[in-house]
């Protein structure tokens, strides 16, 4: 195995005192079996992300800012789905592994929406039987050394939302297994996602639940009106 220790960013986020950088370690020439064994040994480390692609294995320990954004974004998205009347099966940062593709990773948050009935209360994910998540949320306060979007495309994830702390990027899977960046989500066609950013960024004047209540009120103005 070849080991590369990636540099740790010390840049401070412009909104808070928290550093946005995360610690990363990249290994090359890692057999699939070793990746599985390492993942099993580290299963109870929720702040650790493993990304595997064709023998390359990246370890990432998430920062406080990353986890803060992940929690905030997940709650905002679930509130949006609730107000839009969608059914969701949320599975957090569960591990997805495909030996036939030589790929594996954990998203920050993942959801089955169109396939919610199929995955409702499922205890495991079987790639030979079960669909990939309908939508994935990715926090990108620092960039992975491996192409996680390429892995999502290989897995067939229809929609990926990436947030870098300043901008939401919506990526829609195309027929050729590439992603096209879009301004709106087909799941929420009336919602101006770029305006959601203010509910995701730190706000010293409002606590967490106050922000969520404000977001809920904001969403209502963009959802289709229903007859009583």
C-alpha positions in Angstrom: 0.0 0.0 0.0 1.1 3.5 -0.8 0.1 6.2 1.7 -0.3 9.9 1.0 -1.2 12.3 3.9 -3.2 15.1 2.4 -2.7 18.6 3.7 -5.0 19.9 6.4 -6.6 23.3 5.7 -6.5 25.8 8.6 -8.7 28.4 6.8 -11.3 29.8 9.1 -14.9 29.9 7.9 -16.0 33.5 7.2 -19.2 33.0 9.3 -17.7 31.4 12.4 -14.5 30.7 14.3 -14.6 27.0 13.2 -12.0 25.8 10.8 -13.5 24.4 7.6 -10.6 21.9 6.9 -10.8 18.2 7.5 -8.1 15.6 8.0 -7.6 13.2 5.1 -5.4 10.2 4.5 -5.2 8.5 1.0 -4.0 5.0 0.5 -3.3 3.4 -2.9 -3.3 -0.2 -4.0 -5.8 -1.3 -1.4 -7.5 -4.7 -2.3 -11.3 -4.8 -2.0 -11.1 -7.3 0.9 -8.9 -5.0 2.9 -11.3 -2.1 2.3 -14.2 -4.2 3.7 -12.1 -5.3 6.7 -11.1 -1.7 7.5 -14.6 -0.5 7.2 -15.9 -3.2 9.5 -13.2 -2.5 12.1 -14.1 1.3 12.0 -17.9 0.8 11.8 -18.5 2.6 15.1 -16.7 5.8 14.1 -19.5 8.1 12.9 -17.2 11.1 12.2 -15.0 9.0 9.9 -15.8 8.8 6.1 -14.3 6.2 3.8 -14.3 6.6 0.1 -13.1 3.7 -2.1 -12.5 3.7 -5.8 -10.5 1.2 -7.8 -8.0 0.4 -5.1 -7.7 3.9 -3.7 -9.0 4.4 -0.2 -9.5 7.9 1.4 -10.1 8.4 5.1 -11.7 11.6 6.2 -12.4 12.8 9.7 -15.1 15.4 9.7 -14.7 18.8 11.3 -17.2 20.4 13.8 -18.3 22.7 11.0 -18.9 19.8 8.7 -21.1 18.1 11.3 -22.9 21.3 12.1 -23.8 21.8 8.4 -24.7 18.2 8.0 -27.2 18.3 10.9 -28.7 21.7 9.8 -29.0 20.7 6.1 -30.6 17.4 6.9 -33.2 19.0 9.1 -33.9 21.7 6.5 -34.3 19.1 3.7 -36.6 16.9 5.8 -38.7 20.0 6.7 -38.9 20.8 3.0 -40.0 17.3 2.2 -42.6 17.3 5.0 -44.1 20.6 3.8 -44.2 19.4 0.2 -46.1 16.3 1.3 -43.5 13.8 0.2 -42.8 10.5 1.8 -39.1 9.9 2.6 -37.0 7.0 4.0 -33.9 8.8 5.6 -30.8 6.6 6.0 -28.2 9.2 7.1 -24.6 8.3 6.2 -25.1 4.6 5.7 -22.4 2.8 3.7 -22.9 1.9 0.0 -20.5 -0.8 -1.4 -20.4 -2.3 -4.9 -17.7 -4.9 -5.4 -18.5 -5.2 -9.1 -17.9 -1.5 -9.5 -14.9 -1.4 -7.0 -16.5 1.5 -5.3 -17.8 2.4 -1.8 -18.6 5.5 0.2 -20.8 7.0 2.9 -22.9 10.1 1.9 -23.6 12.8 4.5 -27.3 12.2 4.2 -29.3 10.0 1.8 -33.0 9.6 1.1 -35.3 7.3 -0.8 -38.3 9.3 -1.9 -39.8 7.9 -5.1 -38.7 4.4 -3.9 -39.7 5.1 -0.3 -42.2 2.2 -0.1 -39.6 -0.2 -1.3 -37.0 0.9 1.3 -39.3 1.7 4.2 -37.9 0.2 7.4 -35.3 -1.8 5.4 -32.6 -3.2 7.7 -30.0 -3.6 4.9 -29.3 -2.4 1.3 -28.8 -5.1 -1.3 -27.4 -3.6 -4.6 -28.7 -6.6 -6.5 -32.3 -6.0 -5.3 -32.6 -2.4 -4.0 -32.5 0.9 -5.8 -29.8 3.5 -5.0 -31.0 6.5 -2.9 -33.2 9.0 -4.8 -31.3 11.9 -3.4 -28.0 12.5 -1.5 -26.8 15.5 0.4 -23.1 16.2 0.4 -21.3 18.8 2.6 -18.2 20.0 0.9 -16.4 22.4 3.1 -13.2 20.7 1.8 -12.8 18.7 -1.4 -12.2 14.9 -1.5 -9.1 13.7 -3.3 -11.3 11.0 -4.9 -14.2 11.8 -7.3 -17.2 11.1 -5.2 -19.6 12.3 -7.9 -18.2 9.7 -10.2 -19.0 7.1 -7.6 -22.6 8.4 -7.2 -23.0 8.3 -11.0 -21.7 4.7 -11.1 -24.2 3.8 -8.3 -27.0 5.4 -10.3 -28.0 8.1 -7.7 -30.5 10.3 -9.6 -29.9 13.5 -7.7 -27.0 14.9 -5.6 -27.2 18.2 -3.7 -23.7 19.6 -2.8 -23.3 22.5 -0.3 -19.9 24.2 0.1 -21.0 26.6 2.9 -21.9 29.3 0.4 -23.7 27.8 -2.6 -26.1 24.8 -3.2 -25.3 22.8 -6.3 -27.9 20.5 -7.6 -26.7 17.7 -9.9 -29.1 15.5 -12.0 -28.0 12.2 -13.4 -28.1 11.9 -17.2 -28.6 8.9 -19.5 -24.9 8.7 -20.1 -24.2 8.5 -16.3 -22.8 12.0 -16.1 -24.3 14.8 -13.9 -25.8 18.0 -15.2 -26.0 20.9 -12.8 -29.4 22.5 -12.6 -31.1 25.5 -10.9 -34.1 23.5 -9.6 -34.8 20.0 -8.4 -37.5 18.0 -10.2 -38.7 16.9 -6.8 -39.2 20.6 -5.7 -39.7 22.5 -9.0 -41.1 25.6 -7.4 -38.5 26.1 -4.7 -35.6 28.5 -5.4 -32.9 26.5 -3.8 -30.3 29.2 -4.0 -32.4 31.2 -1.5 -32.2 28.3 1.0 -28.6 29.1 1.7 -29.4 31.7 4.3 -31.1 29.0 6.4 -28.0 26.8 6.3 -25.4 29.4 7.3 -24.6 30.2 10.9 -26.8 32.9 12.4 -25.9 34.2 15.8 -29.3 35.9 16.2 -31.4 32.7 16.0 -31.2 29.3 17.6 -31.5 26.1 15.6 -35.3 25.5 16.0 -36.1 29.2 15.4 -34.2 28.9 12.0 -36.3 25.7 11.2 -39.5 27.5 12.0 -38.5 30.4 9.8 -37.6 28.1 7.0 -41.0 26.3 7.3 -42.7 29.7 6.9 -40.5 30.6 4.0 -41.3 27.3 2.2 -45.0 27.9 2.3 -44.9 30.8 -0.1 -43.4 28.7 -2.8 -45.5 25.5 -2.5 -48.5 25.1 -4.8 -51.7 26.2 -3.1 -54.2 23.5 -2.4 -58.0 23.9 -2.1 -59.4 23.5 1.4 
